[in-house]
Amino acid sequence: MRNGTVFTALSMLILLVVFSQCIAAEKPLRSTLEQAWDSYLKACKSGKEPELEKTMSSFRLGAMKNNLANAKRSLTPDLIRSIVEDAPDISTAKFVKLMESGPTAGLVYVKDSEEKDASNKPRVTFVFIKFVQENEVWKVDGEMNIDSPKFQKNGKESEFNPSDLPPTYEIDGKVRKSPGQAPVPDISGLLDVSSYGYKTEVTINEVEQRATLNKSYSGLIEKGLRKGKNSVVIRFTKTDDKTAFKPDVTIRRVTNERKSKEVFKYEPKDNIEGTHTFTFTVDE
């Protein structure tokens, strides 16, 4: 009996040590990442690009500059400072989990959302921040909010689902290189896609744009539009018969006055699936 008691106590002690080691392994990295996030916010508030370079991944910084170039804009102190305005406040959120794979890591937090669904049920917002390690320094590689119902059908609180993350936000151990500097386009353009029940892929002037799956999307056209003749290739693939709603694609040009003007629209009535090729003209 005494031997059994000793064995049980020893087993519990081993489990306690292993559990403590797991906690000890997580806390330093979580603390390091939260400090990296704080340094990133301070760099943004400074409005200085060299400070931002120390705290933002080269991939995200390069992508941001290219998006600005597509809009015929450049990175300015005011734009850097404005990043803080949209940054999530993790001080008011509850920590959920740490995700890690090699030189990539992510922090997940959750907080109650002020919004409710159509049946007046409460919702929550998961806050996700991705980090990558460059030259042994952890840097912010992006952040996003994911809205979810607060409770699942079985009554349990909703859990964070990593599959909700876009490919570039995955914690996959890959540190992406900075994209090449994008040339300033002839004309800035905007792409609007409604794609419920479909996957919509759009290529404009032989440049693939972001694919849209079961949602709406609106964003800058990578490498912009050309003066005169432009080409567009659209491919629709049905993904869900129940939620399928006729998709549509709209292309707008951005004027020098920062206003937009529609230059192309495709709303198929039938024969939706498949590849559709068009040309359209953009006046100077």
Secondary structure as UniProt FT lines:
FT   HELIX           2..46
FT   HELIX           49..55
FT   HELIX           58..70
FT   TURN            71..72
FT   HELIX           77..86
FT   HELIX           90..92
FT   STRAND          94..101
FT   TURN            102..103
FT   STRAND          104..116
FT   TURN            118..119
FT   STRAND          122..134
FT   TURN            135..136
FT   STRAND          137..149
FT   TURN            153..154
FT   HELIX           162..164
FT   HELIX           167..169
FT   STRAND          189..204
FT   TURN            205..206
FT   STRAND          207..208
FT   STRAND          212..220
FT   TURN            222..223
FT   STRAND          228..238
FT   TURN            241..243
FT   STRAND          248..254
FT   TURN            256..257
FT   STRAND          260..266
FT   STRAND          274..282
//
